[in-house]
Amino acid sequence: MLYAVLSALLMLLVYLPSLWVRYVMHKYNTQLDQMPGTGGELAEHLIARFELNDVAVEQTSEGADHYDPAAKMVRLSPSNYQGKSITAVAVAAHEVGHAIQFSRNETISQLRSRYIPKAMLMKKIGILLLTLLPIAGFVIKAPAAIFALIGLSIGLQLMGALAYLIVLPEEWDASFNKALPILKEGEYLPEQYQPGANKVLKAAALTYFAGALADVVNIGRWLLVLRR
């Protein structure tokens, strides 16, 4: 019983950042008539203002806001592209912040492109090893080798999760060194909404961190399955 309670508490603590990110994004997603423009319009305006001539803006699927450095495209979900909310404006400024990083060829802009693909690869290989475990057990029939395979899988998944933490400085820079100073000018966001925008920018910066913690929980689920 104690083990179950401790496990539940641990999972709650690990999921709290992800839940907080979703809560903040939803809380400040209310449409405001006082907002000068939509998130998409702000992104296009900032691209012109900072002379990011080869960067464009387009709509993507809900919850998939990002800047694609390969395509040089700021992609905003429909609610942020079309919306006049604090979340829409802050997320748009955050993603344009990434575009500014790349346009200036800042060293920090290389973190995500360098480590996220590696993190995803390690995660996929780790999960693949676990899914192949029944076949490996039938073929190998050596407990030590099976445990080594499990350890390798878990190690790869943990390394993949931790790799997401490496990009945190890049996300923080896009929010608080790029987007926040722009929004504080007051031209794109009325002053009374700036505290909310600060929270949204913090949530945007912590998205990868929250995802990394969620991956750790998924590893724990795999271990529970294996115990059965």
Residue pairs with C-beta under 8 A, 6 or more apart in sequence:
7 220
11 217
11 220
14 213
14 214
14 216
14 217
15 213
15 214
15 217
17 206
17 209
17 210
17 213
18 210
18 211
18 213
18 214
20 203
20 206
20 210
21 203
21 206
21 207
21 210
24 199
24 200
24 202
24 203
25 87
25 91
25 200
25 203
26 87
27 196
28 85
28 86
28 87
28 90
28 196
28 197
28 199
28 200
29 79
29 83
29 85
29 86
29 87
29 88
30 85
30 86
31 83
31 84
31 85
32 84
32 85
32 86
32 193
33 84
34 190
34 193
35 84
35 85
35 86
35 88
35 89
35 189
35 190
35 193
36 42
36 187
36 188
36 189
37 45
37 84
37 188
38 81
38 82
38 83
38 84
38 88
39 76
39 80
39 81
39 82
39 83
39 84
39 85
39 88
39 89
39 91
39 92
40 57
40 59
40 76
40 80
40 81
40 82
40 92
42 88
42 89
42 92
42 93
42 96
42 188
43 57
43 74
43 76
43 92
43 93
43 95
43 96
44 57
45 188
46 52
46 92
46 93
46 96
46 182
47 55
47 56
47 57
47 74
47 96
47 99
50 96
50 99
50 100
50 103
52 96
52 99
52 100
52 103
54 72
55 72
55 73
55 74
55 99
55 103
56 72
56 73
56 74
57 73
57 74
57 75
57 76
57 81
58 73
58 74
58 75
58 76
59 75
59 76
59 77
59 78
59 81
59 82
60 66
60 75
60 76
60 77
61 77
62 77
62 78
62 79
63 77
64 75
64 77
65 75
65 76
65 77
65 80
65 91
65 95
66 75
66 95
66 98
67 73
67 74
67 75
67 95
67 96
67 98
67 99
67 102
68 75
69 98
69 102
69 109
69 113
72 99
72 102
74 92
74 95
74 96
74 98
74 99
75 95
76 88
76 91
76 92
76 95
79 85
79 87
79 88
80 87
80 88
80 91
80 92
81 88
81 92
82 88
86 189
86 193
86 196
86 197
86 200
87 200
89 183
89 188
89 189
89 197
90 179
90 183
90 189
90 196
90 197
90 200
90 201
90 204
91 200
91 204
93 178
93 179
93 180
93 182
93 183
93 188
93 201
94 174
94 175
94 178
94 179
94 201
94 204
94 205
95 174
96 178
96 179
97 173
97 174
97 175
97 177
97 178
97 179
98 109
98 112
98 170
98 174
98 178
100 174
100 178
101 108
101 109
101 170
101 173
101 174
101 178
102 109
106 173
108 169
108 170
108 173
109 170
111 166
111 167
111 169
111 170
112 167
112 170
112 171
115 163
115 164
115 166
115 167
116 163
116 164
116 167
116 208
118 160
118 163
119 159
119 160
119 161
119 163
119 164
120 160
121 160
122 156
122 157
122 159
122 160
122 163
123 156
123 157
123 160
123 161
123 215
125 156
126 152
126 153
126 154
126 155
126 156
126 157
126 160
127 153
127 157
127 222
129 149
129 152
129 153
129 156
130 150
130 153
130 222
130 226
133 146
133 149
133 150
133 153
133 226
136 145
136 146
136 149
137 146
140 146
150 226
153 222
154 219
154 222
154 223
157 215
157 218
157 219
157 222
158 216
158 219
160 215
161 212
161 213
161 215
161 216
161 219
162 212
163 212
164 208
164 209
164 211
164 212
164 215
165 208
165 209
165 212
167 208
168 205
168 206
168 208
168 209
171 204
171 205
171 206
171 207
171 208
172 205
174 204
174 205
175 201
175 202
175 204
175 205
176 201
176 205
179 201
180 197
180 198
180 201
182 188
183 189
183 194
183 197
183 201
184 194
186 194
189 197
